[in-house]
Amino acid sequence: MTITETRQFDAELQFPMLQIVDYKGNLVDDTYKSEMTEEMVQRFYRQLKTMRLFDRKAVNLQRQGRLGTYPPFEGQEAAQVGSALALGDKDWMFPTYRDHAAIITFGQSYNILSNWNGRIEGNVPPKGKKILPPSVPIATQLPLAAGAAMAAKFQGHTTASIAYFGDGATSEGDFHEGMNFASVFKAPVVFFNQNNGYAISVPIEKQMNSKTIAQKSVAYDMPGVRIDGNDVFIVYFETKKALERARSGEGPTLIEAVTWRYGAHTTADDPKKYRNQQESEDRREYDPVTRLELFMKKNDYWDDAWAQKIEEEATEEIEAAVKVMETMAAPDVNDLYDHIFEQAPWPIAEHKQKYLKHLRGEN
């Protein structure tokens, strides 16, 4: 066996894929069986199903010209919902532009839809909720999450932070800076990676030589765990464990949730140009929503009438949110300039005036 083969073997052995319920709905690890009550299972299913309906509605709105460019997350519901449900009410969330399911599960309203129509209200969380606006620049939220966690620790608070990011973010300097600061200061933060196999059009094997993302934790002397990101139970319990570890003063954790996004990177993207979409359809066999439904049926938690009611209620809530969004005034172009500095420096002020003149048709 070569040195390379030994290294690759050890990485996958040290960071095995953890799972509680397999894709056929079978319980394969009963460690948390006593906590997996019918009430918990139904709560998980309700949120997974609602988030799938929300995502599909958003894509349809964009295709109809009623919403701007939108980043779908179908297939990643378990990773986002399970992790968000593990958070405490006072914890901090640092999401990406794709983490609508996590944001809504943690308490943001469906008003986030308006963000994709240029309304700043879509980025404002309910009072008391510490949810930062979604980060579009890749990985920039990781140092921020580490900083917020460090501040909480210095102030003697018992809150923790969670930062979401994709596999592509691990190639950014911000990823390493955030991990390093968190490690050095034992910041109470969970770095939650959703590894869906592609950084836009770049497959993970062309982006990194590492066989896992979890193994990157070794360089920063923090725990790393690799989980089945389509198993909402392992996501929930491992995230909860990492958050409890953070709050107890033991420092950060890196979680790699292996999942798959069925659709495009955004609605402005054509995945057929770089990915075999038949493979994507084949992966629906491992679908997180279907998996939970199978588990519920095998444990006598499933009821067709209840499931139908869940879907009807969720659809009604989402449609009501769409109506609210579509009654909003058009975005104010001044918002692009007026919320960065207390007093805009001359380059921004000058650009604003030129752009406003352009919009008015003035030379």
RODO-2510 file (C-alpha; in nm, 4 decimals, decimal comma):
residues 363
     n   res          X          Y          Z
     1     m     0,0000     0,0000     0,0000
     2     t     0,1389     0,3413    -0,0976
     3     i     0,1649     0,6400     0,1361
     4     t    -0,1215     0,8078    -0,0528
     5     e    -0,3432     0,5007    -0,0198
     6     t    -0,2659     0,4786     0,3529
     7     r    -0,3511     0,8452     0,4057
     8     q    -0,6817     0,8146     0,2189
     9     f    -0,7780     0,4968     0,4009
    10     d    -0,7030     0,6462     0,7409
    11     a    -0,9083     0,9608     0,6672
    12     e    -1,2200     0,7644     0,5790
    13     l    -1,1663     0,5302     0,8735
    14     q    -1,1220     0,8133     1,1215
    15     f    -1,4235     1,0035     0,9928
    16     p    -1,6893     0,7428     0,9071
    17     m    -2,0348     0,8472     0,7933
    18     l    -2,2583     0,8478     1,1016
    19     q    -2,6244     0,7593     1,0600
    20     i    -2,9272     0,6790     1,2765
    21     v    -3,1916     0,6057     1,0119
    22     d    -3,0898     0,4694     0,6723
    23     y    -3,2455     0,5615     0,3384
    24     k    -3,4990     0,2789     0,3674
    25     g    -3,6312     0,4145     0,6960
    26     n    -3,4605     0,1543     0,9162
    27     l    -3,3209     0,2423     1,2573
    28     v    -2,9533     0,1464     1,2366
    29     d    -2,8308     0,3096     1,5582
    30     d    -3,0521     0,3024     1,8678
    31     t    -2,8351     0,5327     2,0830
    32     y    -3,1037     0,8012     2,0881
    33     k    -3,4052     0,5752     2,0438
    34     s    -3,5638     0,6771     2,3741
    35     e    -3,5536     1,0444     2,2708
    36     m    -3,7056     0,9841     1,9268
    37     t    -4,0631     1,0225     2,0441
    38     e    -4,3647     1,0401     1,8168
    39     e    -4,3945     1,4094     1,8988
    40     m    -4,0355     1,4742     1,7903
    41     v    -4,0722     1,2714     1,4725
    42     q    -4,3901     1,4510     1,3718
    43     r    -4,2313     1,7873     1,4430
    44     f    -3,9352     1,6985     1,2232
    45     y    -4,1573     1,5790     0,9403
    46     r    -4,3809     1,8852     0,9552
    47     q    -4,0824     2,1162     0,9169
    48     l    -3,9116     1,9128     0,6455
    49     k    -4,2287     1,8987     0,4401
    50     t    -4,3041     2,2676     0,4883
    51     m    -3,9548     2,3671     0,3805
    52     r    -3,9757     2,1558     0,0676
    53     l    -4,3042     2,3210    -0,0262
    54     f    -4,1538     2,6623     0,0434
    55     d    -3,8532     2,5944    -0,1774
    56     r    -4,0593     2,4652    -0,4678
    57     k    -4,2908     2,7655    -0,4423
    58     a    -3,9957     3,0028    -0,4529
    59     v    -3,8571     2,8373    -0,7657
    60     n    -4,1999     2,8586    -0,9318
    61     l    -4,2285     3,2262    -0,8402
    62     q    -3,8936     3,2961    -1,0017
    63     r    -3,9902     3,1106    -1,3182
    64     q    -4,3084     3,3175    -1,3351
    65     g    -4,1154     3,6428    -1,3054
    66     r    -4,2514     3,7159    -0,9565
    67     l    -3,9217     3,6644    -0,7717
    68     g    -3,5612     3,7474    -0,8489
    69     t    -3,2784     3,4966    -0,8849
    70     y    -3,3227     3,2309    -0,6183
    71     p    -3,0881     2,9600    -0,4786
    72     p    -3,2879     2,6368    -0,4282
    73     f    -3,2064     2,3909    -0,1511
    74     e    -3,4294     2,0900    -0,2268
    75     g    -3,2491     1,7792    -0,1038
    76     q    -3,0731     1,9599     0,1809
    77     e    -3,3781     2,0003     0,4077
    78     a    -3,2666     1,7517     0,6749
    79     a    -2,9244     1,9143     0,7111
    80     q    -3,0750     2,2580     0,7621
    81     v    -3,3847     2,1715     0,9647
    82     g    -3,2150     1,9205     1,1944
    83     s    -2,9296     2,1555     1,2803
    84     a    -3,1530     2,4589     1,3334
    85     l    -3,3834     2,2658     1,5660
    86     a    -3,0824     2,1863     1,7856
    87     l    -3,0131     2,5545     1,8548
    88     g    -3,1092     2,7377     2,1708
    89     d    -3,3334     3,0435     2,1489
    90     k    -3,0473     3,2822     2,2270
    91     d    -2,7887     3,1246     1,9981
    92     w    -2,6430     3,2983     1,6930
    93     m    -2,7007     3,1841     1,3343
    94     f    -2,4745     3,2783     1,0437
    95     p    -2,6395     3,1435     0,7252
    96     t    -2,5488     3,1434     0,3590
    97     y    -2,7766     3,2527     0,0770
    98     r    -2,9113     2,8955     0,0456
    99     d    -3,0077     2,8299     0,4065
   100     h    -3,3723     2,9378     0,4040
   101     a    -3,4851     2,6176     0,5735
   102     a    -3,2445     2,6756     0,8620
   103     i    -3,3373     3,0428     0,8925
   104     i    -3,7127     2,9813     0,8923
   105     t    -3,6847     2,6846     1,1278
   106     f    -3,4918     2,9031     1,3720
   107     g    -3,7658     3,1656     1,3763
   108     q    -3,7405     3,3905     1,0718
   109     s    -4,0693     3,4499     0,8934
   110     y    -4,1462     3,3614     0,5332
   111     n    -4,0820     3,7298     0,4738
   112     i    -3,7317     3,6217     0,3752
   113     l    -3,8829     3,5762     0,0294
   114     s    -3,8858     3,9526    -0,0121
   115     n    -3,5074     3,9548     0,0108
   116     w    -3,4995     3,8020    -0,3368
   117     n    -3,7095     4,0909    -0,4639
   118     g    -3,4687     4,3478    -0,3281
   119     r    -3,6533     4,4336    -0,0061
   120     i    -3,4277     4,4769     0,2967
   121     e    -3,7122     4,3653     0,5259
   122     g    -3,6424     4,0091     0,4170
   123     n    -3,3157     4,0194     0,6095
   124     v    -3,4577     4,1471     0,9375
   125     p    -3,5151     3,8701     1,1944
   126     p    -3,7848     3,8827     1,4612
   127     k    -3,6940     4,0764     1,7739
   128     g    -3,4681     3,8720     1,9984
   129     k    -3,3523     3,6349     1,7244
   130     k    -2,9813     3,6502     1,6409
   131     i    -2,9914     3,5641     1,2712
   132     l    -2,7510     3,7511     1,0487
   133     p    -2,8480     3,8348     0,6899
   134     p    -2,7505     3,5537     0,4524
   135     s    -2,3896     3,5795     0,3365
   136     v    -2,3504     3,5745    -0,0398
   137     p    -1,9701     3,6153    -0,0526
   138     i    -1,8365     3,2678     0,0124
   139     a    -1,7155     3,1837     0,3662
   140     t    -1,7150     3,5414     0,4981
   141     q    -1,9584     3,4420     0,7730
   142     l    -1,7173     3,1970     0,9369
   143     p    -1,4851     3,4554     1,0976
   144     l    -1,7948     3,6520     1,2004
   145     a    -1,9392     3,3458     1,3730
   146     a    -1,6104     3,2832     1,5491
   147     g    -1,5991     3,6484     1,6589
   148     a    -1,9553     3,6484     1,7917
   149     a    -1,8820     3,3274     1,9811
   150     m    -1,5620     3,4740     2,1250
   151     a    -1,7501     3,7858     2,2357
   152     a    -2,0166     3,5748     2,4055
   153     k    -1,7489     3,3807     2,5870
   154     f    -1,5665     3,6960     2,7003
   155     q    -1,8942     3,8377     2,8310
   156     g    -1,9721     3,5238     3,0268
   157     h    -2,2751     3,4269     2,8183
   158     t    -2,3773     3,0661     2,7609
   159     t    -2,4815     3,1100     2,3993
   160     a    -2,3230     2,9397     2,1005
   161     s    -2,2972     3,0217     1,7304
   162     i    -2,3502     2,8120     1,4217
   163     a    -2,2054     2,8970     1,0821
   164     y    -2,3356     2,7300     0,7671
   165     f    -2,1227     2,6880     0,4558
   166     g    -2,0828     2,4669     0,1511
   167     d    -1,7961     2,2509     0,0348
   168     g    -1,6657     2,5301    -0,1882
   169     a    -1,6166     2,7549     0,1149
   170     t    -1,3430     2,5272     0,2481
   171     s    -1,1177     2,6549    -0,0314
   172     e    -1,1498     3,0130     0,0937
   173     g    -0,9104     3,1806     0,3354
   174     d    -1,2026     3,2878     0,5538
   175     f    -1,2737     2,9219     0,6310
   176     h    -0,9257     2,8703     0,7715
   177     e    -0,9177     3,2045     0,9519
   178     g    -1,2490     3,1348     1,1210
   179     m    -1,1453     2,7823     1,2182
   180     n    -0,8105     2,9016     1,3505
   181     f    -0,9482     3,1848     1,5645
   182     a    -1,2188     2,9580     1,7047
   183     s    -0,9628     2,6924     1,7877
   184     v    -0,7132     2,9275     1,9526
   185     f    -0,9760     3,0960     2,1702
   186     k    -1,1939     2,7866     2,2219
   187     a    -1,4878     2,9816     2,0866
   188     p    -1,8338     2,8259     2,1387
   189     v    -1,9112     2,7812     1,7691
   190     v    -2,0214     2,4985     1,5414
   191     f    -1,8972     2,5062     1,1836
   192     f    -2,1706     2,3267     0,9903
   193     n    -2,0709     2,2222     0,6418
   194     q    -2,3269     2,1031     0,3876
   195     n    -2,1254     1,9004     0,1428
   196     n    -2,3468     1,8640    -0,1635
   197     g    -2,0608     1,7594    -0,3864
   198     y    -2,0347     2,0700    -0,6031
   199     a    -1,9040     2,4250    -0,5657
   200     i    -2,1293     2,5623    -0,8403
   201     s    -1,9840     2,3626    -1,1336
   202     v    -1,6714     2,2252    -0,9657
   203     p    -1,7040     1,8715    -0,8264
   204     i    -1,5451     1,8179    -0,4884
   205     e    -1,2780     1,5813    -0,6196
   206     k    -1,1475     1,8642    -0,8397
   207     q    -1,1606     2,1166    -0,5596
   208     m    -0,9693     1,9335    -0,2875
   209     n    -0,7440     1,6340    -0,2372
   210     s    -0,8969     1,5560     0,1028
   211     k    -1,1300     1,2592     0,1049
   212     t    -1,3512     1,4254     0,3663
   213     i    -1,4145     1,7775     0,4878
   214     a    -1,4367     1,6583     0,8483
   215     q    -1,0660     1,5701     0,8452
   216     k    -0,9799     1,9395     0,8054
   217     s    -1,0613     1,9705     1,1763
   218     v    -0,7350     1,7919     1,2600
   219     a    -0,5238     2,0924     1,1556
   220     y    -0,7054     2,3059     1,4132
   221     d    -0,7140     2,0457     1,6910
   222     m    -1,0916     2,0473     1,7147
   223     p    -1,3385     1,7592     1,6894
   224     g    -1,4619     1,6772     1,3416
   225     v    -1,7581     1,4574     1,2602
   226     r    -1,8977     1,3310     0,9303
   227     i    -2,2696     1,2601     0,9168
   228     d    -2,5399     1,1553     0,6740
   229     g    -2,6879     1,4949     0,5957
   230     n    -3,0111     1,3377     0,4701
   231     d    -3,0804     1,1775     0,8083
   232     v    -3,2518     1,4467     1,0149
   233     f    -3,1953     1,2528     1,3372
   234     i    -2,8177     1,2260     1,3168
   235     v    -2,8047     1,5901     1,2092
   236     y    -3,0086     1,6983     1,5099
   237     f    -2,8313     1,4920     1,7733
   238     e    -2,4763     1,5555     1,6517
   239     t    -2,5402     1,9294     1,6214
   240     k    -2,6957     1,9335     1,9669
   241     k    -2,3924     1,7498     2,1058
   242     a    -2,1555     1,9991     1,9423
   243     l    -2,3544     2,2962     2,0752
   244     e    -2,3559     2,1538     2,4274
   245     r    -1,9829     2,0982     2,4029
   246     a    -1,9387     2,4595     2,2911
   247     r    -2,1468     2,5988     2,5753
   248     s    -1,9529     2,3975     2,8313
   249     g    -1,6301     2,5718     2,7312
   250     e    -1,4783     2,2899     2,5253
   251     g    -1,4559     2,4913     2,2060
   252     p    -1,5583     2,4554     1,8425
   253     t    -1,6614     2,1544     1,6329
   254     l    -1,6573     2,0964     1,2582
   255     i    -1,9536     1,8981     1,1220
   256     e    -1,9610     1,7697     0,7656
   257     a    -2,3160     1,6842     0,6580
   258     v    -2,2974     1,4874     0,3335
   259     t    -2,6034     1,5660     0,1241
   260     w    -2,7148     1,6491    -0,2312
   261     r    -2,8890     1,9410    -0,3970
   262     y    -3,1201     1,8174    -0,6711
   263     g    -3,1543     2,1375    -0,8652
   264     a    -2,9395     2,4195    -0,9943
   265     h    -2,6937     2,6311    -0,7991
   266     t    -2,9380     2,9162    -0,8554
   267     t    -3,2266     2,9719    -1,0938
   268     a    -2,9769     3,1539    -1,3183
   269     d    -2,7720     2,8362    -1,3558
   270     d    -2,8012     2,5338    -1,5878
   271     p    -2,6635     2,2273    -1,4041
   272     k    -2,6959     2,0096    -1,7137
   273     k    -2,3813     2,1766    -1,8443
   274     y    -2,1616     2,0318    -1,5718
   275     r    -2,3563     1,7578    -1,3899
   276     n    -2,5381     1,4442    -1,4969
   277     q    -2,8923     1,5276    -1,3954
   278     q    -2,9931     1,1628    -1,4158
   279     e    -2,7554     1,1012    -1,1278
   280     s    -2,9339     1,3754    -0,9398
   281     e    -3,2712     1,2096    -0,9996
   282     d    -3,1290     0,8706    -0,8987
   283     r    -3,0270     1,0202    -0,5650
   284     r    -3,3903     1,0782    -0,4774
   285     e    -3,3767     0,7242    -0,3451
   286     y    -3,1908     0,8800    -0,0515
   287     d    -3,4317     1,1723    -0,0164
   288     p    -3,4540     1,3130     0,3386
   289     v    -3,8305     1,3697     0,3368
   290     t    -3,9090     1,0265     0,1930
   291     r    -3,6696     0,8655     0,4403
   292     l    -3,8511     1,0145     0,7370
   293     e    -4,1874     0,9127     0,5928
   294     l    -4,0652     0,5536     0,5598
   295     f    -3,9386     0,5587     0,9177
   296     m    -4,2730     0,6886     1,0416
   297     k    -4,4632     0,4181     0,8565
   298     k    -4,2413     0,1445     0,9962
   299     n    -4,2967     0,2743     1,3493
   300     d    -4,6725     0,3366     1,3210
   301     y    -4,6320     0,7154     1,3413
   302     w    -4,7771     0,7799     0,9964
   303     d    -5,1323     0,8854     0,9244
   304     d    -5,2441     0,9836     0,5738
   305     a    -5,5034     1,2326     0,6950
   306     w    -5,2511     1,3996     0,9253
   307     a    -4,9942     1,4233     0,6461
   308     q    -5,2511     1,5750     0,4112
   309     k    -5,3459     1,8306     0,6745
   310     i    -4,9797     1,9211     0,7245
   311     e    -4,9389     1,9873     0,3539
   312     e    -5,2566     2,1940     0,3320
   313     e    -5,1637     2,4077     0,6327
   314     a    -4,8114     2,4652     0,5054
   315     t    -4,9354     2,5578     0,1593
   316     e    -5,1813     2,8051     0,3080
   317     e    -4,9074     2,9683     0,5203
   318     i    -4,6730     3,0000     0,2245
   319     e    -4,9397     3,1425    -0,0074
   320     a    -5,0294     3,4008     0,2574
   321     a    -4,6622     3,5030     0,2788
   322     v    -4,6448     3,5395    -0,0995
   323     k    -4,9451     3,7710    -0,0941
   324     v    -4,7759     3,9888     0,1678
   325     m    -4,4556     4,0016    -0,0357
   326     e    -4,6404     4,1011    -0,3504
   327     t    -4,8132     4,3922    -0,1763
   328     m    -4,4768     4,5480    -0,0874
   329     a    -4,3609     4,8566    -0,2711
   330     a    -4,0825     4,8277    -0,5255
   331     p    -3,7324     4,8210    -0,3762
   332     d    -3,5791     5,1570    -0,2935
   333     v    -3,2530     5,2036    -0,4830
   334     n    -3,1266     5,4253    -0,1999
   335     d    -3,1005     5,1118     0,0138
   336     l    -2,7977     5,0113    -0,1944
   337     y    -2,6058     5,3100    -0,0611
   338     d    -2,7525     5,4278     0,2687
   339     h    -2,6874     5,1410     0,5083
   340     i    -2,3092     5,1010     0,4934
   341     f    -2,1663     5,4150     0,6541
   342     e    -2,3263     5,6655     0,8886
   343     q    -2,2096     5,9307     0,6436
   344     a    -2,1233     5,8066     0,2965
   345     p    -1,7647     5,8772     0,1834
   346     w    -1,7315     6,0727    -0,1390
   347     p    -1,6896     5,7754    -0,3785
   348     i    -2,0160     5,6195    -0,2632
   349     a    -2,1982     5,9526    -0,2539
   350     e    -2,0740     6,0389    -0,6033
   351     h    -2,1687     5,6995    -0,7427
   352     k    -2,5140     5,7275    -0,5892
   353     q    -2,5782     6,0639    -0,7508
   354     k    -2,4596     5,9424    -1,0914
   355     y    -2,6734     5,6315    -1,0709
   356     l    -2,9854     5,8230    -0,9673
   357     k    -2,9316     6,0574    -1,2611
   358     h    -2,8996     5,7556    -1,4891
   359     l    -3,2299     5,6177    -1,3618
   360     r    -3,3962     5,9524    -1,4274
   361     g    -3,2613     5,9522    -1,7835
   362     e    -3,0383     6,2513    -1,7216
   363     n    -2,6951     6,2893    -1,8786
***
